[in-house]
Amino acid sequence: METEEDLVAGVLRYAMESAVLEQAQAEEEISSECAPTSGSEYECTVAFGGEPVRSTISVQDVSGIEVESGGRTVIDSSRISYEVVEQEVVVTDRAVQLAMLDAVENSQDGDSPLSNPRCDEDLPAEQVVADGEQAEGACYADTEGWRAWPNWSEVFDISRNSVAPIVTKR
């Protein structure tokens, strides 16, 4: 029979695996493990493409995680309350390229629309960074419109939050 710690670890594993796959914007074989460390904290590691992506999670409430349904005990993951305290995030070249396409699309109504998005040729296929930290590499887009300088490209730095890459003009 599984212990409450096992049940909580399973719920957290699923949540962290889902977060990593969403961040990466790619289908990849992943594996994970979560284990209690001290008190109500759990350490989780999701292996994505051979890179470990770690997080520390504080679990506040697990009361009611087991629910009776039709004479059987089932796990209701919505009944667990937790907060991600520290998190590493995965940045893939595909997710960065999608973020650049969004930046170009969102610029079309402004004075200086962007076009021709591209990134460094040696942009790592995947990298793991701390939440909010800057990732390796840069991306570029040409500036169009009446405010554009000839042969001028905007430079974008790549940072990361727990949802998606953020490309920010320098």
C-alpha positions in Angstrom: 0.0 0.0 0.0 1.3 3.4 -0.9 2.0 5.9 1.8 0.8 9.5 1.8 4.3 10.6 0.9 4.2 8.3 -2.2 0.9 9.7 -3.3 2.1 13.3 -2.9 5.3 12.5 -4.8 3.3 11.0 -7.6 1.1 14.1 -7.9 4.2 16.4 -7.9 6.0 14.2 -10.5 3.1 14.5 -12.9 2.9 18.3 -12.3 6.6 18.9 -12.9 6.7 16.6 -15.9 3.8 18.5 -17.5 5.5 21.8 -16.7 8.8 20.7 -18.4 7.0 19.5 -21.5 5.1 22.7 -21.8 8.3 24.8 -21.3 10.1 22.8 -24.0 7.3 22.9 -26.5 8.5 19.5 -27.7 7.7 15.9 -27.2 10.6 14.1 -25.6 11.0 11.0 -23.5 11.2 12.1 -19.9 11.5 10.5 -16.5 11.2 12.0 -13.1 11.4 11.4 -9.4 10.2 13.3 -6.4 11.1 12.6 -2.8 10.5 14.4 0.6 13.6 16.1 1.9 12.6 17.8 5.1 9.3 18.5 6.7 6.9 19.5 4.0 9.5 20.0 1.2 10.0 17.8 -1.7 12.8 17.7 -4.3 11.8 16.8 -7.8 14.0 16.1 -10.8 12.7 15.7 -14.3 15.2 14.2 -16.8 14.6 15.9 -20.2 16.9 14.9 -23.0 19.6 13.8 -20.5 19.5 17.1 -18.7 18.2 17.2 -15.1 15.6 19.9 -14.4 15.3 20.4 -10.6 12.6 22.0 -8.4 12.0 22.4 -4.7 8.3 22.3 -3.7 6.7 23.2 -0.4 3.5 21.2 0.2 1.0 23.1 2.4 -2.0 20.8 2.6 -2.7 17.2 1.6 -5.9 16.6 3.6 -8.5 14.9 1.4 -6.0 13.6 -1.2 -7.7 10.3 -0.9 -11.4 10.3 -1.8 -14.0 7.6 -1.7 -15.7 7.1 -5.1 -18.0 4.2 -5.9 -16.7 2.2 -3.0 -13.1 2.7 -4.1 -10.4 5.0 -2.8 -9.1 7.3 -5.5 -6.5 10.1 -5.5 -7.8 13.6 -6.1 -4.8 15.7 -7.1 -6.8 18.9 -7.0 -6.9 18.5 -3.2 -3.2 19.0 -2.7 -1.9 22.5 -2.0 1.7 23.2 -2.9 4.0 26.0 -4.0 7.1 25.7 -6.2 9.8 27.4 -4.1 12.8 27.0 -6.5 12.7 25.9 -10.1 15.0 25.2 -12.9 13.5 25.5 -16.3 14.3 23.9 -19.7 14.9 26.2 -22.7 14.7 24.5 -26.1 15.6 26.0 -29.5 12.1 25.2 -30.7 10.4 27.1 -27.8 12.7 30.1 -28.4 11.9 30.1 -32.1 8.2 30.0 -31.3 8.7 33.0 -28.9 10.5 34.9 -31.7 7.6 34.2 -34.1 5.2 35.6 -31.4 7.4 38.7 -31.0 7.3 39.4 -34.7 3.5 38.8 -34.9 2.9 41.0 -32.0 5.0 43.8 -33.5 3.0 44.1 -36.7 0.6 46.8 -35.4 3.4 49.1 -34.1 5.6 51.8 -35.7 8.5 49.4 -36.2 7.2 46.0 -37.2 9.7 43.2 -37.1 10.4 40.6 -39.7 12.9 37.8 -40.5 13.3 36.3 -37.0 16.4 34.2 -36.5 18.7 33.0 -33.7 22.3 32.2 -33.2 23.4 29.2 -35.2 25.0 27.7 -32.2 21.9 28.2 -30.0 21.8 25.1 -27.8 19.1 22.6 -28.6 18.2 22.4 -24.9 19.6 24.1 -21.8 18.5 24.3 -18.2 18.5 27.6 -16.4 17.2 28.9 -13.1 13.8 30.5 -13.3 14.2 34.1 -14.6 17.9 33.7 -15.5 19.2 34.5 -18.9 19.8 31.6 -21.3 22.7 31.2 -23.6 22.5 32.7 -27.1 20.6 35.5 -28.7 18.0 36.0 -31.4 17.5 38.8 -34.0 14.8 40.3 -36.1 14.9 43.0 -38.9 13.1 46.3 -38.2 10.7 47.5 -40.8 8.5 50.6 -41.1 9.1 54.3 -41.1 11.2 54.3 -37.9 13.6 51.5 -39.2 17.2 52.1 -40.0 18.6 50.4 -43.1 20.3 47.1 -42.4 19.4 47.2 -38.7 18.4 44.2 -36.6 16.9 44.2 -33.1 18.8 41.9 -30.8 16.8 39.8 -28.3 18.1 38.2 -25.2 16.6 34.9 -24.1 15.4 34.4 -20.5 13.0 32.0 -19.0 10.1 31.8 -16.7 8.2 28.7 -15.7 5.8 29.0 -18.6 7.7 29.9 -21.7 10.9 31.5 -23.0 10.9 35.3 -22.9 12.7 37.1 -25.7 13.5 40.7 -24.7 14.9 43.5 -26.9 18.3 44.6 -25.7 
